Amino acid sequence: MIDQGSINSVRGSDAYGSDGSKIGSVGEVYLDDSTGQPAWVTVNTGLFGTNESFIPLADASFTGDRLTVPYDKDKVKGAPNVASDGHLSPEEEQDLYAYYGVGDTDTDTTTTTTTATSGTTTDAPDVGYDTSGPTTDNAMTLSQEQVHVGTERKEAGRARLRKYVETENVTQTVPVTREEVVVEREPITDANVGAATSGPDISEEEHEVVLHEEVPVVEKTTQPVERVRLDTREVTTEQTVSEEVRREHVDTDGTTGTTGTTGTTGTTGTTGTTSDR
């Protein structure tokens, strides 16, 4: 049972439908003129809470911070478009009763007025009041993520300089000289007759000649040829970086609609409880 003592708790709570899904946040509680008991609530069903729909409290229950109504979200969103301006006219209330199939649509009552929980008249909520919580103001802040790309130095690899020994064949051609025996014969002449007759007339003799030749001689020496070292140089290139960023956008829902007026005849009127936002 929802009575006047529950009004402050119901306002700002979450409304859930018959299927257990969340419908939206409760905005205002409207009182019946004849009984002074809560009869209707407005629930923010549009994007960012920009659209308010009326729901009857006849078969609703409130436990903790959860208001449960016997309708689903589609049913509530399809309710007649009535401005939540602090009061319901009998004609508006009759349309809502007929839509939800509750209440007595043939009873004549007095004009409805906007009455707070204490029974005094207050102004309707300011245009643009926030319904998302008590700690925010009357404007919403849009934010977006930005990408800041920098560089950091890290090890990309290592290079080594290693010396090793490799053996290869080197072929060179060098001239070499060798002695060969040549037999020379000369006739006896007045110039050599003395040497020819200086020995015995008949005898055995043996002459020997030493022959020489050149052979290649290989000598290896070590000579420094060059010096090798490792060094580094900086090379600058361009890389393309892609990253997803989130950006908040604002959309509106229910910015157009009819404005309710105060009537003098019709069904039982209800009073909305309002508070400054």
trRosetta pair geometry for C-beta under 8 A, 3 or more apart (Angstrom, degrees):
i j d omega theta_ij theta_ji phi_ij phi_ji
2 6 5.0 -109 -150 72 70 144
2 10 6.4 51 -149 -68 125 145
2 37 8.0 120 100 175 73 96
2 38 5.1 -65 124 68 108 134
2 57 5.3 -84 58 179 139 132
2 60 6.3 -3 -12 89 136 103
2 61 7.7 -172 -41 -130 98 25
2 62 5.3 86 -90 -2 102 125
3 6 5.7 100 53 8 55 100
3 37 6.2 -60 -132 -137 63 96
3 38 6.9 176 -143 12 15 102
4 7 5.7 -19 -161 -21 47 116
4 31 7.6 27 -97 -107 95 122
4 36 6.9 -15 -63 142 129 94
4 37 6.7 -106 -44 -120 84 53
4 38 6.9 165 -80 -30 49 90
4 117 5.9 135 -165 -154 100 98
6 9 5.2 -68 -164 50 63 110
6 10 5.4 62 140 -30 91 106
6 38 7.2 -78 72 -2 100 149
6 62 5.7 123 -178 76 142 154
7 10 5.9 -59 -144 35 28 108
7 11 6.3 26 160 -19 65 106
7 29 4.8 -149 -144 66 90 157
7 38 6.1 175 -90 -71 90 124
7 117 5.2 -175 69 -96 159 129
7 273 5.7 31 -175 44 136 169
8 11 6.0 -51 -145 34 30 110
8 117 7.5 -40 -48 -40 86 166
9 13 6.6 33 150 -47 63 127
9 62 7.1 117 106 162 113 137
9 65 7.2 -123 -180 -109 91 65
10 13 5.6 -79 -156 18 36 125
10 26 5.7 -84 156 129 75 166
10 29 5.6 81 88 -74 125 130
10 38 7.2 76 38 -140 162 165
10 41 6.6 -111 152 -101 124 137
10 62 5.7 -70 -92 -115 97 149
10 67 5.9 71 -144 -76 89 129
11 26 5.9 -131 -129 114 31 111
11 27 7.4 -19 -146 141 80 21
11 28 6.6 12 -119 -119 107 32
11 29 5.7 -95 -65 -15 94 104
11 273 7.3 -100 -66 93 135 116
11 275 7.4 87 161 13 161 127
12 25 6.7 -13 -156 180 38 107
12 26 6.2 -44 10 72 15 89
12 131 8.0 -165 -112 -165 68 71
12 133 7.9 86 -155 -118 114 40
12 134 7.3 1 -128 -47 150 97
13 25 7.4 173 93 -153 26 68
13 26 5.1 19 55 21 70 124
13 62 7.4 91 79 -144 168 106
13 65 4.8 -163 -129 -179 104 70
13 66 6.5 -155 172 -81 119 18
13 67 5.3 115 100 -16 125 101
14 22 5.9 -42 177 -138 117 110
14 24 7.6 -156 -149 118 66 22
14 25 5.9 -48 -101 -102 58 63
14 26 7.4 -141 -85 -8 9 86
14 65 6.8 59 21 132 86 88
14 66 6.0 -24 72 -115 91 65
14 67 7.0 -174 92 29 39 81
15 22 7.3 108 81 -162 51 64
15 23 4.6 -46 102 58 100 112
15 24 5.8 1 48 62 106 60
15 25 7.1 156 7 -122 87 11
15 26 5.5 112 -43 -59 105 86
15 41 7.2 170 -83 106 136 138
15 43 4.7 -61 29 -117 152 134
15 55 7.0 138 -162 31 153 160
15 67 4.6 -34 -105 79 70 107
15 68 7.7 155 -160 -89 59 23
15 69 6.2 6 -171 -2 107 114
16 20 6.3 -10 174 -155 121 31
16 21 6.8 165 -154 84 80 26
16 22 5.5 -52 -101 -101 76 49
16 23 6.4 169 -116 -1 18 88
16 66 6.0 0 1 -172 121 102
16 67 7.0 159 20 82 70 52
16 68 5.1 -26 71 -104 97 71
16 69 7.5 164 79 22 45 70
17 20 7.1 -44 73 21 71 18
17 21 5.4 -6 40 61 111 76
17 22 7.7 146 2 -142 84 4
17 23 5.1 110 -47 -56 93 107
17 68 7.8 43 147 -153 2 66
17 69 6.4 -37 -117 68 47 84
17 71 5.9 -79 -140 98 94 48
17 72 4.2 79 173 -122 148 43
17 73 5.4 -103 -43 -39 145 66
17 75 7.7 132 -138 39 126 107
17 76 7.2 -128 -93 -14 111 123
18 68 7.8 98 -88 178 45 92
18 69 7.2 -73 -47 102 76 54
18 70 5.1 47 -77 -155 117 44
18 71 6.1 102 -14 0 107 7
18 72 5.8 -73 41 -59 90 71
19 72 5.2 28 2 -105 113 108
21 72 7.0 41 50 -149 112 87
21 73 6.2 -68 100 -21 117 118
22 73 7.8 39 101 -74 39 126
23 43 5.5 14 118 155 115 150
23 45 6.2 -44 167 -100 81 99
23 55 7.9 72 122 -61 161 151
23 69 7.3 -22 -2 41 154 118
23 71 8.0 52 -89 93 147 88
23 72 7.7 171 -87 177 105 36
23 73 4.6 -180 -117 -99 76 84
23 76 5.4 44 -157 37 134 159
24 43 4.4 124 71 163 112 95
24 44 4.5 -155 168 78 128 57
24 45 4.5 -115 -36 -81 147 54
24 49 7.1 137 -166 -107 115 78
24 53 7.9 113 34 34 145 101
24 73 7.8 115 -22 -128 88 103
24 76 7.9 -151 13 117 112 146
25 43 6.8 158 76 -155 29 69
25 44 5.0 -2 55 39 83 111
25 49 6.5 -22 44 -107 115 122
25 131 5.7 155 90 152 129 107
25 132 7.5 153 14 -107 166 39
26 29 7.4 24 168 -62 122 82
26 41 5.2 -40 -143 177 106 131
26 42 7.2 112 -163 76 58 51
26 43 5.7 -40 -98 -99 50 74
26 67 5.9 67 -53 16 133 150
27 41 7.4 144 49 174 65 79
27 42 4.2 -39 56 91 115 103
27 43 6.7 -169 0 -93 88 19
27 44 5.7 106 -52 -41 107 90
27 49 8.0 139 -77 -169 109 110
27 52 5.4 -37 7 -123 154 128
27 84 6.6 43 100 162 144 164
27 131 5.7 -46 -103 -124 91 131
28 41 6.9 176 88 -152 44 58
28 42 4.9 29 43 27 82 112
28 84 6.2 151 31 -178 128 123
28 86 7.9 -101 -179 -102 167 49
28 125 7.2 -136 -63 -30 129 127
28 272 5.0 30 143 -169 134 108
28 273 6.1 -180 -171 69 88 62
28 274 5.9 -14 -126 -92 130 63
29 38 5.1 -43 -180 -128 114 115
29 40 7.5 153 -162 86 46 51
29 41 5.4 -23 -103 -101 62 82
29 272 7.2 146 90 -152 33 59
29 273 4.8 0 71 36 85 115
30 38 7.2 101 71 -151 41 65
30 39 5.8 -60 100 63 87 85
30 40 4.0 -5 53 63 119 97
30 41 7.1 -163 13 -77 81 30
30 42 7.6 80 -25 -27 107 87
30 54 7.8 -12 11 -136 141 108
30 87 8.0 128 -136 -125 115 32
30 88 6.2 55 -170 -11 154 117
30 270 4.3 65 143 140 113 117
30 271 5.9 170 -168 87 70 30
30 272 4.1 -35 -99 -87 85 63
30 273 7.0 -159 -89 2 29 67
31 35 8.0 -141 177 81 85 73
31 36 5.6 -7 178 -159 126 39
31 37 6.5 152 -149 77 81 17
31 38 6.0 -58 -97 -91 63 41
31 39 6.4 92 -162 6 21 93
31 115 6.0 -68 55 76 128 107
31 117 7.6 147 -50 -101 136 53
31 270 6.2 168 86 -169 29 74
31 271 4.0 -19 61 62 88 97
31 272 7.4 -166 13 -66 68 12
31 273 6.4 74 -23 -44 101 94
32 35 4.6 25 87 42 123 94
32 36 6.7 -58 72 -6 74 15
32 37 5.5 1 31 57 109 71
32 38 7.7 50 -6 121 83 6
32 39 4.2 99 -53 -44 91 134
32 268 6.0 6 -155 148 104 121
32 269 7.5 133 -154 93 54 47
32 270 5.2 -41 -92 -109 48 77
32 271 7.2 -73 21 14 5 82
33 36 7.8 14 -166 -66 17 53
33 109 6.6 138 67 160 126 133
33 110 6.5 -125 130 67 151 96
33 112 5.6 -140 -44 -117 130 69
33 113 7.0 95 -105 28 117 78
33 115 7.7 120 -106 8 72 136
33 268 6.8 -163 42 -179 92 78
33 269 4.5 30 -6 78 130 96
33 270 6.7 -133 -20 -97 76 21
33 271 5.8 110 -75 -33 70 103
34 109 6.3 -97 -49 -135 118 132
34 268 5.7 -70 3 -146 124 114
34 269 8.0 121 -22 50 83 70
35 39 7.9 117 56 -60 114 111
36 119 7.6 -21 -130 -91 121 95
38 41 7.4 20 -180 -58 116 88
38 57 5.3 0 125 50 98 167
39 56 6.8 -40 166 -144 68 75
39 57 5.9 -168 -169 36 18 106
39 58 7.8 21 -153 -58 66 74
39 268 7.9 -148 -131 114 163 116
39 270 4.4 -125 67 -117 132 127
40 54 5.3 -13 -172 -164 124 103
40 55 6.8 145 -157 71 70 40
40 56 5.9 -46 -100 -105 73 47
40 57 6.4 -145 -81 -10 20 94
40 88 6.8 67 31 -31 158 149
40 93 7.9 -124 -45 -119 145 94
40 96 7.5 26 -112 133 135 158
40 270 5.2 86 10 136 114 165
40 272 7.7 -53 78 -90 106 80
41 54 7.4 150 79 -150 36 55
41 55 5.5 -21 63 59 85 93
41 57 6.2 88 -14 -63 96 105
41 60 7.7 -7 9 -3 125 177
41 67 7.1 -25 47 166 171 163
42 52 4.2 16 177 178 116 120
42 53 6.8 149 -154 70 66 29
42 54 5.8 -38 -96 -90 69 58
42 55 7.7 148 -105 14 21 78
42 84 4.6 35 -99 -110 160 144
42 272 7.7 17 -16 -129 116 123
43 52 6.7 146 66 -152 30 68
43 53 5.6 -29 60 61 86 83
43 55 5.7 26 -6 -6 120 123
43 76 6.3 -21 64 175 134 142
44 49 3.6 0 180 -139 145 83
44 50 7.6 86 -156 13 101 21
44 51 6.9 118 -155 71 59 48
44 52 5.7 -38 -90 -93 56 72
44 131 5.1 141 -47 116 153 156
45 51 5.6 -56 67 92 77 100
45 52 7.3 124 14 -122 80 23
45 53 5.1 7 4 4 131 118
45 73 6.7 154 -140 -162 118 92
45 76 6.0 174 -77 114 149 111
45 77 5.0 -157 143 -90 150 88
46 49 6.6 87 68 -160 77 8
46 50 4.5 -75 98 63 131 73
46 51 2.8 98 -30 17 126 102
46 52 7.8 -64 6 -35 104 38
46 253 3.4 -172 -171 97 117 123
46 254 4.7 -114 -67 1 157 119
47 50 6.2 -7 72 22 62 109
47 51 7.8 51 23 6 54 104
47 251 5.2 -16 117 89 149 108
47 252 7.3 168 75 -162 109 9
47 253 4.3 118 28 -15 89 130
48 140 7.3 -75 -158 -33 129 167
48 250 7.0 18 -50 -149 163 78
48 251 7.0 158 -3 66 121 69
48 252 7.6 -60 51 -106 125 43
48 253 7.3 148 40 19 82 102
49 131 4.3 -154 168 64 150 124
49 132 6.3 -156 1 -60 149 79
50 252 5.5 -152 172 -154 174 66
50 253 4.8 135 68 56 115 72
50 254 5.3 169 119 53 87 99
50 255 6.9 -21 160 -64 130 72
51 77 7.8 53 116 -135 134 85
51 253 4.9 -71 -23 117 117 97
51 254 3.0 132 -94 -16 99 152
52 84 4.6 -30 94 -13 146 141
52 254 7.6 166 12 138 51 161
53 76 4.9 122 107 162 146 85
53 77 6.0 -118 -56 -100 156 34
53 79 4.8 119 -164 42 106 124
54 79 5.8 -148 54 143 74 151
54 80 8.0 -19 39 64 115 78
54 82 5.8 -6 -13 55 130 126
54 84 7.5 166 -68 -85 90 97
54 88 7.6 82 -116 -94 154 131
54 96 5.4 -41 95 -127 134 144
55 60 7.2 89 133 -70 112 136
55 69 5.2 -35 171 -128 137 166
55 71 6.7 -152 -136 42 110 133
55 76 5.7 -21 -81 -124 110 110
55 79 7.5 -128 -75 -55 59 158
55 100 7.8 120 -147 -94 52 145
56 59 7.6 50 105 21 101 75
56 60 7.5 -175 112 -22 55 110
56 69 8.0 129 69 -148 55 119
56 96 7.1 147 -53 143 98 111
56 97 7.4 79 -71 -101 140 63
56 100 5.4 178 6 98 123 167
56 102 5.3 -150 80 69 167 144
56 103 7.1 -138 -122 -37 151 112
57 60 4.5 -71 -146 31 60 125
57 69 7.8 -85 -109 -106 47 102
58 102 5.0 -171 28 180 156 146
58 103 7.1 -142 -60 -56 145 78
59 69 7.4 95 86 -155 79 60
59 70 4.8 -12 104 -3 125 131
59 102 7.5 -139 -7 -106 105 144
60 67 6.1 5 178 -177 123 92
60 68 6.5 163 -159 84 71 50
60 69 4.6 -25 -104 -98 101 73
60 70 7.3 -130 -81 -6 56 77
61 67 7.6 165 86 -154 42 50
61 68 5.0 -9 60 58 89 102
62 66 7.2 165 -152 85 54 47
62 67 5.1 -17 -103 -103 85 72
62 68 7.6 -175 -81 20 36 71
63 66 5.6 -19 69 63 76 96
63 68 7.3 6 17 -2 99 112
69 76 7.5 86 88 -77 143 124
71 75 4.1 -120 -175 88 106 135
71 76 5.5 126 114 -53 125 85
71 100 7.1 -72 -70 -130 141 100
72 75 5.2 100 56 7 67 103
72 76 7.3 -135 102 -3 36 91
73 76 5.7 -57 -148 38 36 109
73 77 6.0 31 157 -17 70 108
74 77 5.9 -56 -142 40 30 108
74 78 6.2 24 158 -16 63 113
75 78 6.0 -67 -152 39 26 107
75 79 7.5 52 147 -51 59 84
76 79 5.9 -24 -168 -19 40 114
78 99 7.9 -169 114 -172 85 125
79 82 7.7 -57 132 9 104 100
79 96 6.5 27 -170 -127 112 86
79 99 5.7 121 -135 122 69 154
79 100 7.4 4 -113 -55 106 95
80 92 7.4 -167 106 -155 131 72
80 95 4.6 -5 4 138 170 123
80 96 6.0 -118 40 -77 114 66
80 99 5.7 -156 -17 -42 96 149
81 254 7.8 -177 -134 -142 113 100
81 257 4.4 -135 167 -147 128 111
81 258 5.8 116 103 25 104 90
82 88 6.8 24 166 -121 143 91
82 92 4.8 105 -128 -163 129 122
82 95 7.4 160 -65 76 120 124
82 96 6.7 -44 -16 -60 149 117
82 258 7.3 -31 -109 77 38 99
82 260 5.4 37 -165 -60 85 122
83 257 6.4 154 -73 111 81 115
83 258 6.6 -121 -28 101 99 56
83 259 4.7 9 -16 -129 154 51
83 260 4.8 -147 47 2 93 87
84 125 7.7 7 119 29 101 121
84 272 7.0 136 -168 -120 80 159
85 124 4.9 -27 -177 -127 59 156
85 259 6.8 49 -35 -158 146 85
85 260 6.0 -163 29 50 116 100
86 114 3.8 7 151 -114 105 140
86 122 7.6 -141 -144 86 130 75
86 123 7.3 -104 -87 161 159 33
86 124 3.5 -116 -30 -95 126 90
86 125 7.3 173 -65 0 95 68
86 272 4.9 -147 -156 65 37 125
86 274 5.3 -31 -114 -42 96 140
87 112 5.1 157 -173 118 103 106
87 113 6.1 -63 -113 -167 135 17
87 114 4.4 -96 -56 -61 100 82
87 260 7.2 -153 89 107 73 129
87 262 6.5 7 111 -91 141 91
87 269 7.6 -4 -173 -176 95 114
87 270 7.9 165 -157 87 55 61
87 271 6.7 -23 -115 -126 78 52
87 272 6.0 -125 -71 12 36 102
88 92 4.9 -132 -164 87 81 118
88 93 4.7 92 142 -60 125 96
88 96 7.6 -52 -153 10 139 141
88 112 5.5 -16 71 96 62 169
88 260 6.6 -64 -130 -180 44 161
88 269 6.3 171 82 -157 85 72
88 270 4.9 24 39 54 126 93
88 272 7.2 115 -20 -39 84 99
89 92 4.6 93 53 7 80 102
89 93 6.9 -151 89 -4 40 87
89 111 8.0 -32 -133 -149 70 75
89 112 6.3 -156 -107 36 28 117
89 260 5.3 -171 -1 179 104 103
89 261 5.7 27 -59 84 149 48
89 262 5.5 -176 -98 -127 98 24
89 263 4.0 94 -174 -2 107 97
89 266 7.1 66 148 41 75 153
89 269 7.4 -47 -156 -118 22 103
90 93 5.7 -58 -143 41 31 110
90 94 6.1 36 157 -25 67 105
90 109 6.6 172 -100 57 121 92
90 111 7.6 -94 -24 -117 106 45
90 112 6.8 163 -49 -15 67 106
90 263 4.5 -101 34 79 92 129
90 264 7.8 -67 14 66 130 18
90 265 6.1 -115 68 110 159 31
90 266 2.3 142 139 69 125 124
90 267 5.2 155 -159 41 87 56
90 268 7.7 136 -119 51 89 12
90 269 5.7 -66 -72 -74 75 85
91 94 5.7 -52 -147 32 29 112
91 95 6.7 31 153 -19 63 102
91 263 5.1 124 -8 -47 95 154
91 266 5.4 -124 -55 -95 51 158
92 95 5.8 -53 -153 33 33 111
92 96 6.5 29 152 -16 65 106
92 260 4.9 -9 -58 -126 153 122
92 263 7.9 176 3 -6 81 122
93 96 5.7 -56 -148 38 35 110
93 97 6.2 37 154 -20 68 104
93 103 7.9 -114 159 153 95 169
93 112 7.4 122 -27 -39 135 149
93 266 6.9 131 57 129 101 125
93 267 5.2 -131 102 76 111 113
93 268 7.0 -110 134 77 152 55
93 269 6.4 -172 -11 -117 154 43
93 270 6.1 142 -102 5 133 101
94 97 5.7 -52 -145 36 31 111
94 98 6.3 31 156 -18 64 107
94 105 5.4 92 -146 -144 90 93
94 266 5.4 -108 -34 -174 125 113
94 267 4.6 147 -77 -1 85 122
95 98 5.9 -58 -149 38 28 110
95 99 6.4 29 153 -22 64 107
96 99 5.6 -53 -147 33 33 112
96 100 6.3 11 162 0 67 109
97 100 6.4 -68 -144 49 26 95
97 101 7.8 155 165 -27 55 4
97 102 5.9 -108 -149 77 73 62
97 103 3.7 -78 -136 59 125 131
97 104 7.8 -54 -178 47 152 22
97 105 5.4 177 101 -80 132 92
97 267 6.3 -96 5 138 150 176
98 101 7.4 26 -174 -74 29 43
98 105 6.0 54 -67 -93 89 146
100 103 7.9 65 75 7 107 103
103 267 6.7 60 150 -175 128 144
103 268 7.4 -135 -161 37 118 110
104 107 4.9 57 108 -13 117 112
104 267 6.9 164 92 -138 64 107
104 268 7.5 65 61 -8 93 110
105 267 5.7 -60 -137 -79 45 130
106 267 7.8 42 19 -95 14 87
107 267 5.7 68 63 -136 80 63
107 268 5.8 11 92 -41 124 87
108 265 5.6 -30 -142 -158 102 86
108 266 6.9 92 -125 39 60 11
108 267 7.9 -73 -97 -89 26 25
109 112 8.0 51 107 -60 119 78
109 266 7.1 -43 42 81 81 57
109 267 6.5 12 13 147 111 28
109 268 4.6 90 -27 -109 155 47
109 269 5.6 -148 103 -2 129 82
110 264 7.9 -39 -161 -161 49 56
110 269 6.7 -75 83 12 59 128
111 262 5.7 44 -166 175 115 105
111 263 6.6 -171 -119 87 81 45
111 264 5.4 -32 -71 -111 103 50
111 269 6.5 51 161 -52 25 161
112 262 6.8 -145 61 -135 75 84
112 263 7.8 37 17 48 91 76
112 269 2.7 -162 -71 -175 97 130
112 270 6.0 1 -134 45 138 34
112 271 6.2 -167 -171 -73 94 64
113 121 6.5 -63 158 -102 116 111
113 262 7.9 30 -90 -127 55 128
113 269 7.6 69 3 133 50 143
113 271 6.1 0 81 -108 59 106
114 121 5.8 85 85 -146 81 83
114 122 6.7 -104 132 58 110 60
114 124 6.6 -95 -127 -71 163 78
114 271 6.1 136 -137 -156 26 83
114 272 5.7 -29 -132 53 84 86
114 274 6.7 0 -178 -2 118 122
115 119 5.8 -14 -174 -144 117 35
115 120 7.0 137 -152 69 72 18
115 121 6.1 -54 -100 -88 56 59
115 271 3.9 -10 36 -177 95 149
115 272 8.0 132 44 56 52 39
115 273 7.4 -34 99 -87 57 65
116 119 7.1 -48 69 19 70 17
116 120 5.4 -12 38 65 111 71
116 121 7.3 161 -6 -118 87 10
116 122 4.7 61 -52 -7 116 121
116 273 5.4 80 -144 -139 49 77
116 274 6.6 -84 -94 46 85 65
116 275 7.7 94 -130 -72 112 70
117 273 5.2 37 -48 -127 80 134
122 274 5.2 -152 93 69 119 104
122 275 7.6 11 129 -90 161 36
123 274 7.0 -109 90 103 45 145
124 272 7.9 43 -117 85 81 134
124 274 5.9 -140 -133 -107 36 165
125 129 4.9 -90 172 13 113 146
125 274 5.5 -145 -49 -153 77 114
125 275 7.7 17 -92 63 92 43
125 276 7.8 150 -125 -123 66 30
125 277 5.7 46 -154 -15 104 119
126 129 5.1 112 66 -54 82 102
126 138 7.1 -45 101 -114 127 144
126 276 7.3 39 -11 -146 108 69
126 277 6.0 -129 39 44 99 104
128 138 5.1 73 124 180 102 108
128 139 7.7 6 167 -76 123 59
129 138 6.0 -57 -112 -114 40 100
129 277 3.1 81 -155 66 126 160
130 133 7.2 -34 133 48 116 53
130 136 4.8 -114 141 95 165 109
130 137 6.7 111 -15 106 140 20
130 138 5.8 -145 -27 -106 94 43
130 140 7.6 137 -111 -63 113 86
130 277 6.2 165 38 169 62 122
131 277 8.0 -47 -70 -133 57 139
132 136 5.9 13 71 27 103 149
133 136 5.4 85 68 0 90 104
136 140 7.6 16 177 -97 135 69
138 277 6.9 102 -87 113 98 108
140 250 6.9 141 82 -103 127 123
142 248 4.5 -159 -153 92 75 110
142 249 7.1 45 -140 -102 128 19
142 250 6.1 -90 -78 -35 125 103
143 247 7.9 -147 110 -143 45 49
143 248 5.3 57 51 10 57 126
144 245 6.7 57 171 148 88 114
144 246 6.9 -158 -147 104 60 52
144 247 3.8 7 -119 -117 109 80
144 248 6.3 -134 -69 18 67 71
145 245 4.0 -154 85 -159 104 92
145 246 5.0 67 2 45 119 69
145 247 7.0 -111 26 -65 71 60
146 245 6.7 49 -89 -140 17 147
147 241 7.6 -179 163 115 136 116
147 243 5.0 140 -112 66 135 130
147 245 5.8 -111 -41 -61 96 127
149 241 5.2 151 -119 57 139 155
155 158 7.7 -1 -176 -55 113 83
159 230 6.0 172 105 -146 112 136
160 230 7.9 -82 -149 -60 16 155
161 228 6.5 -174 -165 125 135 108
161 229 7.2 -123 -12 -151 174 28
161 230 4.9 -153 -29 -41 124 110
174 216 5.4 123 58 -109 131 105
176 213 7.0 44 155 171 107 87
176 214 4.1 -157 -158 90 79 99
176 215 6.4 42 -141 -98 140 22
176 216 6.4 -85 -69 -49 125 72
177 213 6.8 -160 107 -148 48 55
177 214 4.7 59 44 5 68 119
178 211 7.4 33 174 164 84 103
178 212 7.1 -156 -146 111 52 48
178 213 3.1 5 -116 -117 91 104
178 214 6.7 -123 -63 24 63 63
179 211 4.4 -162 86 -156 107 73
179 212 4.8 63 -1 48 123 63
179 213 6.3 -127 16 -64 67 67
180 211 7.1 42 -95 -138 20 126
181 209 6.3 136 -111 69 97 134
181 211 6.7 -72 -50 -79 83 122
186 189 7.8 -65 153 -2 101 105
186 192 6.9 64 112 28 126 164
188 192 6.3 -125 -139 84 54 96
188 193 5.6 76 -179 -92 99 78
188 196 5.4 -55 -118 5 108 173
189 192 5.6 63 51 26 78 88
189 193 6.7 -121 90 -37 30 88
190 193 5.9 -33 -131 0 28 120
192 195 5.2 -53 -166 44 72 110
192 196 5.7 74 135 -28 85 104
193 196 5.5 -58 -143 38 34 113
193 197 6.1 10 166 -2 69 112
194 197 6.5 -73 -145 46 24 93
194 198 6.4 44 155 -54 63 101
195 198 5.7 -36 -145 -2 33 122
199 203 6.5 -102 149 32 114 138
199 205 7.7 -2 173 -62 162 141
200 203 4.3 90 70 -37 123 125
224 227 7.8 12 178 -59 118 78
252 255 4.8 29 148 -46 130 122
254 257 6.2 4 -170 -35 80 129
263 266 5.4 38 109 0 142 129
266 269 7.7 87 79 -65 101 81
